[in-house]
Every structure is written in C-alpha cells, then in structure tokens.
Amino acid sequence: MKWRFALKFLVSFAIMMVLWARLDFGDHYRSAAITVVQTLSPWVSGWRLEHDQPGAIADIVFRSGDSELPMLLQLPALSMGLVPFLSLVVATPRQGAKRMVVNVVLGGIFYFLIHVVVVLVYPVIMDRPNAIKDTLGVFTGLMAFVVAPLGLWFVLTYPALQSLWQINVGTSDTTAARRHR
C-alpha cells in the first residue's frame, strides 16, 4: 500500500509539474488572483492593487493615498503548491473517481481563496511593520505554503484516510480494545 501510494504520488507529481510548466499555469493563476484582489482590496483594506505598470517600483504595487507598497509575494510560485496537493489527492487510496474529482476541484478552489486572503491582508501586514504584524506575516506565509496543501488534503480526504488509518473518532483505545475481545 505504501509503495503504491508513493508511486502514484510521484507519477502524478511529475505529470502535473510538466502540465504546470507547459500550460503557464503560474501566470494564469497570478492573473486570476490579481483580478479578484483588485476588485476586493479597496473594500477590504483600503489599498488599491495595480500591476504591470511601466515605471512602477514593482510588478504588483498596493497604493493608498500617497503610500505605495510593492508586493513581494510571487503568485506563480504560490500556485506551485497545488502540484503536491493534487498529487496527494490523486494518490490517496479508497476514494472513488468521483470523490477524487470533487476533492481536486474543491481543494483547488479553497487553495486559491486562501491565497486571495493572504494577498488581501498583505498591505495591512506589511505597512508599518511591528512585532505583531511580523508574526501575522509569518503565520500567513506558513498557511499559504505549508498548511494549505497538507491541511486541505487531510480535510478533504479524511473519510478515506480515516478508514485507511483506522481512526476511531469518539472512542478511546480501551473501548476499541474491549470490542475486539
């Protein structure tokens, strides 16, 4: 079971990396995220997002009044986290094809929304940094890069993982042991 999972993960990972590069997925992801954030940012944070402007200090800049804040997050790189997530979902045993497709679609949507939230709070965190904002910045970075792919995989495939790992929710080890006697 372990070898089959590892093999499915590695093969799907390799295929998705090729597709990610060939389809310029990172650039499309960046465009979609920028479009959503441009619409929501003035209402959420009061900052306007501008991108790809000639003579700007960065490719993506947040502006509020006379203040401007370059965004240092690389959205195409963030999109790459979808590759291990999708590979984990594809490799997870004991889920039907329909459930796998639902998990892939829902996971992709939630992953994207997590990054939209991270970009929306970016100017709030990065403008006038202090210890609290630095901590929030580290936390949102961990959410975007680490927790999002692994957490979404675990939450979305939990029914399959629960039976695979024989996780008994709400029963103690002694209760489970008594049942087996």
C-alpha positions as CSV (number, residue, x, y, z in Angstrom):
1,M,0.0,0.0,0.0
2,K,2.8,2.4,0.9
3,W,4.7,1.8,-2.3
4,R,1.6,2.1,-4.4
5,F,0.8,5.4,-2.8
6,A,4.3,6.7,-3.2
7,L,4.4,5.6,-6.9
8,K,1.0,7.2,-7.7
9,F,2.1,10.4,-5.9
10,L,5.5,10.6,-7.7
11,V,4.0,9.8,-11.2
12,S,1.1,12.3,-10.7
13,F,3.6,14.9,-9.3
14,A,5.8,14.6,-12.4
15,I,2.9,14.8,-14.8
16,M,1.4,17.8,-13.0
17,M,4.8,19.6,-13.0
18,V,5.1,19.2,-16.7
19,L,1.5,20.4,-17.2
20,W,2.1,23.3,-14.8
21,A,5.1,24.5,-16.8
22,R,3.7,23.8,-20.3
23,L,0.3,25.5,-19.6
24,D,1.9,28.5,-17.9
25,F,-0.4,27.8,-15.0
26,G,1.5,30.1,-12.7
27,D,0.9,33.1,-14.9
28,H,-2.8,32.3,-15.3
29,Y,-3.1,31.8,-11.5
30,R,-1.4,35.2,-11.0
31,S,-3.8,36.9,-13.4
32,A,-6.9,35.3,-11.7
33,A,-5.6,36.2,-8.2
34,I,-4.8,39.8,-9.2
35,T,-8.3,40.2,-10.8
36,V,-10.0,39.0,-7.6
37,V,-7.8,41.1,-5.3
38,Q,-8.1,44.2,-7.4
39,T,-11.8,44.0,-7.0
40,L,-11.9,43.3,-3.3
41,S,-8.9,45.1,-1.9
42,P,-10.2,48.7,-1.8
43,W,-13.2,47.5,0.3
44,V,-11.2,45.1,2.5
45,S,-8.1,47.1,3.2
46,G,-8.5,50.5,1.6
47,W,-5.5,49.7,-0.7
48,R,-5.7,49.6,-4.5
49,L,-3.8,47.0,-6.3
50,E,-2.0,48.0,-9.5
51,H,0.1,45.6,-11.6
52,D,2.4,45.6,-14.6
53,Q,2.5,49.4,-14.8
54,P,5.5,51.0,-16.6
55,G,7.9,52.8,-14.2
56,A,6.3,51.2,-11.1
57,I,8.6,50.2,-8.2
58,A,7.4,46.5,-8.7
59,D,5.2,44.3,-10.9
60,I,2.5,44.4,-8.2
61,V,2.0,47.6,-6.1
62,F,-0.6,48.4,-3.5
63,R,-1.5,52.1,-3.3
64,S,-3.3,54.1,-0.6
65,G,-3.3,57.9,-0.8
66,D,0.4,58.8,-1.3
67,S,1.7,55.5,0.0
68,E,2.8,52.7,-2.2
69,L,3.8,49.2,-1.2
70,P,5.4,46.7,-3.5
71,M,4.1,43.2,-3.2
72,L,7.0,40.7,-2.7
73,L,4.9,37.6,-2.9
74,Q,5.3,35.6,-6.1
75,L,1.9,34.4,-7.0
76,P,3.2,31.9,-9.7
77,A,5.4,30.3,-7.1
78,L,2.4,30.1,-4.7
79,S,0.4,28.3,-7.3
80,M,3.0,25.6,-7.5
81,G,1.8,24.3,-4.1
82,L,-1.2,22.9,-6.0
83,V,1.0,20.3,-7.5
84,P,1.8,18.4,-4.3
85,F,-1.8,18.9,-3.1
86,L,-3.3,17.5,-6.2
87,S,-0.7,14.6,-6.3
88,L,-1.7,13.7,-2.7
89,V,-5.4,13.7,-3.5
90,V,-4.8,11.5,-6.6
91,A,-2.6,9.1,-4.7
92,T,-5.0,8.7,-1.8
93,P,-6.5,5.2,-1.9
94,R,-10.0,4.2,-1.1
95,Q,-11.8,7.1,-2.7
96,G,-13.7,6.7,-5.9
97,A,-13.0,8.6,-9.0
98,K,-16.0,10.9,-8.5
99,R,-14.9,11.7,-4.9
100,M,-11.3,12.3,-6.2
101,V,-12.6,14.8,-8.8
102,V,-14.7,16.6,-6.2
103,N,-11.7,16.8,-3.8
104,V,-9.5,18.1,-6.6
105,V,-12.0,20.8,-7.6
106,L,-12.9,21.8,-4.0
107,G,-9.2,21.8,-3.0
108,G,-8.2,24.0,-5.9
109,I,-11.0,26.5,-5.1
110,F,-10.1,26.6,-1.4
111,Y,-6.4,26.8,-2.1
112,F,-7.0,29.8,-4.4
113,L,-9.2,31.5,-1.8
114,I,-6.5,31.1,0.8
115,H,-4.1,32.9,-1.4
116,V,-6.6,35.6,-2.2
117,V,-7.0,36.2,1.5
118,V,-3.2,36.2,2.0
119,V,-2.8,38.9,-0.8
120,L,-5.7,40.9,0.6
121,V,-4.1,41.2,4.1
122,Y,-0.7,41.7,2.6
123,P,-0.8,45.6,2.7
124,V,-2.3,45.6,6.2
125,I,0.5,43.4,7.5
126,M,3.4,45.0,5.5
127,D,2.5,48.6,6.0
128,R,4.3,49.9,9.2
129,P,5.6,46.5,10.4
130,N,5.9,45.7,14.1
131,A,6.2,42.5,16.2
132,I,2.5,41.6,15.8
133,K,2.4,42.2,12.1
134,D,5.7,40.3,11.6
135,T,4.1,37.3,13.5
136,L,1.0,37.6,11.3
137,G,3.2,37.7,8.2
138,V,5.0,34.5,9.2
139,F,1.7,32.8,10.0
140,T,0.1,33.7,6.7
141,G,3.2,32.5,4.9
142,L,3.0,29.2,6.7
143,M,-0.7,29.0,5.8
144,A,0.0,29.7,2.1
145,F,3.0,27.4,1.6
146,V,2.6,24.6,4.1
147,V,-0.8,24.3,5.8
148,A,-2.8,24.9,2.7
149,P,-1.7,21.9,0.6
150,L,-1.3,19.5,3.5
151,G,-4.3,20.7,5.5
152,L,-6.7,20.7,2.5
153,W,-5.5,17.2,1.6
154,F,-6.2,15.9,5.1
155,V,-9.6,17.6,5.5
156,L,-10.9,16.7,2.0
157,T,-9.7,13.1,2.0
158,Y,-10.4,12.4,5.7
159,P,-13.1,9.8,5.1
160,A,-10.7,7.7,3.0
161,L,-7.8,8.4,5.4
162,Q,-10.0,7.6,8.4
163,S,-10.8,4.1,7.2
164,L,-7.3,3.6,5.9
165,W,-5.6,4.6,9.2
166,Q,-8.5,3.0,11.2
167,I,-9.1,6.3,13.1
168,N,-12.0,5.8,15.5
169,V,-13.4,9.2,16.3
170,G,-15.0,9.4,19.8
171,T,-13.7,6.0,21.1
172,S,-10.8,5.5,23.4
173,D,-8.2,2.9,22.9
174,T,-9.6,0.8,25.8
175,T,-13.1,0.9,24.3
176,A,-11.8,-0.2,21.0
177,A,-9.7,-3.0,22.7
178,R,-12.8,-4.2,24.6
179,R,-14.7,-4.5,21.3
180,H,-12.1,-6.8,19.8
181,R,-12.2,-9.3,22.7
